[in-house]
Amino acid sequence: MISPAFRRHGARRDPAFAFQLKLFFLVCVTIAAIYGAWSVKPRILFIQGGPAIFALVLTVLAS
């Protein structure tokens, strides 16, 4: 939260940082889905991980 990308006054938008942030959170959700599928129910991988993996692929392709 201390990144210059979050400062309101006089800061430019940083597309590289935004891309990295998107990737980070999508990978976090995917890892959580894999762990949930391994520890609780395999169905979690499709319900939670499916949309996250789809969004991750689209994000990488759009860059």
DOROFI-70603 format. One line per field, with one value per atom (N, C-alpha, C, O): residue number from 0; atom name; y, z, x. Coordinates in Angstrom, 2 decimals. Layout:
BEGIN
nr = [NUM,...] .
atom = [CA,...] .
py = [Y,...] .
pz = [Z,...] .
px = [X,...] .
***
This chain:
BEGIN
nr = [0,0,0,0,1,1,1,1,2,2,2,2,3,3,3,3,4,4,4,4,5,5,5,5,6,6,6,6,7,7,7,7,8,8,8,8,9,9,9,9,10,10,10,10,11,11,11,11,12,12,12,12,13,13,13,13,14,14,14,14,15,15,15,15,16,16,16,16,17,17,17,17,18,18,18,18,19,19,19,19,20,20,20,20,21,21,21,21,22,22,22,22,23,23,23,23,24,24,24,24,25,25,25,25,26,26,26,26,27,27,27,27,28,28,28,28,29,29,29,29,30,30,30,30,31,31,31,31,32,32,32,32,33,33,33,33,34,34,34,34,35,35,35,35,36,36,36,36,37,37,37,37,38,38,38,38,39,39,39,39,40,40,40,40,41,41,41,41,42,42,42,42,43,43,43,43,44,44,44,44,45,45,45,45,46,46,46,46,47,47,47,47,48,48,48,48,49,49,49,49,50,50,50,50,51,51,51,51,52,52,52,52,53,53,53,53,54,54,54,54,55,55,55,55,56,56,56,56,57,57,57,57,58,58,58,58,59,59,59,59,60,60,60,60,61,61,61,61,62,62,62,62] .
atom = [N,CA,C,O,N,CA,C,O,N,CA,C,O,N,CA,C,O,N,CA,C,O,N,CA,C,O,N,CA,C,O,N,CA,C,O,N,CA,C,O,N,CA,C,O,N,CA,C,O,N,CA,C,O,N,CA,C,O,N,CA,C,O,N,CA,C,O,N,CA,C,O,N,CA,C,O,N,CA,C,O,N,CA,C,O,N,CA,C,O,N,CA,C,O,N,CA,C,O,N,CA,C,O,N,CA,C,O,N,CA,C,O,N,CA,C,O,N,CA,C,O,N,CA,C,O,N,CA,C,O,N,CA,C,O,N,CA,C,O,N,CA,C,O,N,CA,C,O,N,CA,C,O,N,CA,C,O,N,CA,C,O,N,CA,C,O,N,CA,C,O,N,CA,C,O,N,CA,C,O,N,CA,C,O,N,CA,C,O,N,CA,C,O,N,CA,C,O,N,CA,C,O,N,CA,C,O,N,CA,C,O,N,CA,C,O,N,CA,C,O,N,CA,C,O,N,CA,C,O,N,CA,C,O,N,CA,C,O,N,CA,C,O,N,CA,C,O,N,CA,C,O,N,CA,C,O,N,CA,C,O,N,CA,C,O,N,CA,C,O,N,CA,C,O,N,CA,C,O,N,CA,C,O] .
py = [-1.20,0.00,1.27,2.37,1.11,2.29,2.57,3.45,1.82,2.01,3.37,3.84,3.98,5.25,5.12,6.12,3.91,3.72,3.99,4.24,3.94,4.16,5.59,5.95,6.40,7.79,8.58,8.43,9.42,10.16,11.42,11.74,12.14,13.46,13.40,13.10,13.67,13.78,12.46,12.47,11.36,10.07,9.68,9.90,9.09,8.56,7.15,6.49,6.69,5.31,4.45,4.81,3.34,2.46,1.15,0.29,0.98,-0.23,-1.51,-2.57,-1.42,-2.61,-3.08,-4.28,-2.14,-2.50,-3.07,-4.02,-2.50,-3.00,-4.43,-5.27,-4.72,-6.06,-7.05,-8.15,-6.65,-7.52,-7.77,-8.88,-6.76,-6.91,-7.87,-8.70,-7.76,-8.69,-10.11,-11.03,-10.31,-11.65,-12.22,-13.39,-11.38,-11.84,-12.36,-13.46,-11.60,-12.01,-13.19,-14.05,-13.26,-14.42,-15.69,-16.77,-15.57,-16.74,-17.14,-18.34,-16.18,-16.49,-17.27,-18.26,-16.84,-17.54,-18.93,-19.88,-19.07,-20.38,-21.33,-22.50,-20.84,-21.67,-22.06,-23.20,-21.15,-21.46,-22.53,-23.40,-22.47,-23.47,-24.84,-25.86,-24.86,-26.13,-26.73,-27.94,-25.91,-26.40,-26.88,-27.91,-26.14,-26.56,-27.86,-28.70,-28.03,-29.28,-30.45,-31.56,-30.20,-31.26,-31.61,-32.79,-30.62,-30.87,-31.09,-31.76,-30.54,-30.66,-31.44,-32.59,-30.82,-31.43,-31.07,-29.91,-32.03,-31.71,-30.74,-30.07,-30.68,-29.78,-28.30,-27.47,-27.99,-26.61,-26.11,-24.93,-27.00,-26.59,-26.06,-25.10,-26.65,-26.19,-24.97,-24.08,-24.92,-23.80,-22.52,-21.45,-22.63,-21.46,-21.27,-20.15,-22.35,-22.26,-22.07,-21.43,-22.59,-22.46,-21.02,-20.64,-20.19,-18.78,-18.04,-17.16,-18.40,-17.73,-18.10,-17.23,-19.36,-19.78,-19.16,-18.73,-19.12,-18.49,-17.02,-16.53,-16.30,-14.88,-14.69,-13.72,-15.61,-15.54,-15.68,-14.93,-16.63,-16.83,-15.61,-15.14,-15.08,-13.91,-12.67,-11.87,-12.54,-11.41,-11.47,-10.46,-12.67,-12.83,-12.61,-11.98,-13.13,-12.95,-11.49,-11.06,-10.74,-9.36,-8.41,-7.28,-8.88,-7.98,-7.89,-7.18] .
pz = [0.00,0.00,0.00,-0.08,0.09,0.08,-1.31,-1.49,-2.28,-3.65,-4.19,-3.84,-5.04,-5.64,-6.50,-6.76,-6.92,-7.72,-6.91,-7.48,-5.58,-4.74,-4.23,-3.64,-4.45,-3.98,-4.86,-6.08,-4.26,-4.99,-5.64,-6.77,-4.98,-5.44,-6.31,-5.82,-7.58,-8.48,-8.97,-9.61,-8.69,-9.12,-10.48,-10.77,-11.29,-12.58,-12.37,-11.38,-13.30,-13.27,-13.80,-14.80,-13.17,-13.57,-14.09,-13.29,-15.41,-15.95,-15.62,-15.47,-15.50,-15.16,-13.75,-13.50,-12.83,-11.46,-11.39,-10.65,-12.14,-12.15,-12.68,-12.15,-13.72,-14.27,-13.24,-13.08,-12.55,-11.53,-10.38,-9.85,-10.02,-8.95,-9.35,-8.55,-10.59,-11.08,-11.07,-10.61,-11.57,-11.59,-10.18,-9.94,-9.26,-7.89,-7.28,-6.72,-7.38,-6.75,-7.46,-6.81,-8.78,-9.49,-9.16,-9.05,-9.01,-8.61,-7.18,-6.87,-6.30,-4.92,-4.89,-4.16,-5.67,-5.72,-6.30,-5.82,-7.32,-7.91,-6.92,-6.84,-6.19,-5.18,-4.08,-3.61,-3.66,-2.65,-3.16,-2.40,-4.45,-5.03,-5.09,-4.82,-5.44,-5.48,-4.08,-3.91,-3.10,-1.72,-1.23,-0.56,-1.56,-1.17,-1.83,-1.20,-3.08,-3.78,-3.17,-3.09,-2.75,-2.17,-0.76,-0.39,0.02,1.42,1.71,2.69,0.89,1.21,0.13,0.34,-1.01,-2.10,-3.44,-3.66,-4.33,-5.66,-6.45,-7.36,-6.12,-6.83,-6.66,-7.51,-5.57,-5.31,-6.42,-6.76,-6.97,-8.04,-9.24,-9.88,-9.56,-10.71,-10.40,-11.24,-9.19,-8.82,-8.56,-9.03,-7.81,-7.47,-8.42,-8.84,-8.75,-9.57,-11.04,-11.73,-11.53,-12.95,-13.42,-14.36,-12.78,-13.19,-12.97,-13.76,-11.91,-11.66,-12.73,-13.20,-13.11,-14.16,-15.49,-16.26,-15.77,-17.02,-17.04,-18.05,-15.94,-15.87,-15.95,-16.53,-15.37,-15.43,-16.86,-17.30,-17.59,-19.00,-19.82,-20.62,-19.64,-20.39,-20.06,-20.93,-18.80,-18.39,-19.05,-19.52,-19.08,-19.69,-21.20,-21.79,-21.83,-23.27,-23.65,-24.73,-22.77,-23.07,-22.92,-23.41,-22.26,-22.03,-23.23,-23.20] .
px = [0.80,0.00,0.85,0.32,2.15,3.00,3.56,4.39,3.10,3.56,3.10,2.02,3.91,3.50,2.23,1.56,1.91,0.71,-0.56,-1.62,-0.46,-1.63,-1.75,-2.77,-0.75,-0.82,-1.76,-1.76,-2.55,-3.57,-3.04,-3.42,-2.19,-1.79,-0.54,0.55,-0.70,0.42,1.01,2.06,0.37,0.92,0.36,-0.81,1.21,0.76,0.24,0.57,-0.57,-1.00,0.13,0.76,0.39,1.47,0.88,0.50,0.79,0.18,0.95,0.34,2.26,3.04,2.71,2.58,2.59,2.24,0.83,0.59,-0.10,-1.48,-1.52,-2.25,-0.73,-0.67,-0.11,-0.64,0.95,1.54,0.56,0.51,-0.20,-1.17,-2.29,-2.71,-2.76,-3.78,-3.26,-3.95,-2.04,-1.46,-1.31,-1.61,-0.85,-0.65,-1.94,-1.97,-3.02,-4.25,-4.90,-5.51,-4.79,-5.33,-4.56,-5.15,-3.26,-2.47,-2.81,-2.86,-3.04,-3.44,-4.75,-4.87,-5.72,-7.02,-6.84,-7.46,-6.00,-5.76,-5.10,-5.47,-4.13,-3.45,-4.43,-4.40,-5.28,-6.29,-7.25,-7.67,-7.61,-8.49,-7.81,-8.44,-6.54,-5.80,-5.70,-5.89,-5.41,-5.33,-6.70,-6.80,-7.74,-9.09,-9.49,-10.14,-9.12,-9.43,-8.67,-9.19,-7.46,-6.64,-7.12,-7.12,-7.52,-7.83,-9.31,-9.65,-10.20,-11.63,-12.38,-12.76,-12.58,-13.34,-12.72,-12.37,-12.57,-12.03,-12.91,-12.42,-14.16,-15.08,-14.69,-15.01,-14.01,-13.59,-12.68,-12.71,-11.87,-10.96,-11.73,-11.28,-12.85,-13.63,-14.48,-14.63,-15.02,-15.90,-15.10,-15.48,-14.02,-13.23,-12.05,-11.76,-11.40,-10.20,-10.48,-9.68,-11.58,-11.91,-11.98,-11.28,-12.81,-12.86,-11.54,-11.19,-10.81,-9.53,-8.50,-7.77,-8.46,-7.52,-7.91,-7.05,-9.19,-9.68,-9.29,-8.79,-9.52,-9.16,-7.64,-7.17,-6.89,-5.43,-4.94,-4.06,-5.49,-5.11,-5.47,-4.66,-6.69,-7.10,-6.25,-5.95,-5.88,-5.04,-3.67,-3.15,-3.10,-1.77,-1.87,-0.99,-2.92,-3.07,-3.34,-2.95,-4.00,-4.34,-3.15,-3.18,-2.11,-0.96,-0.05,0.95] .
***
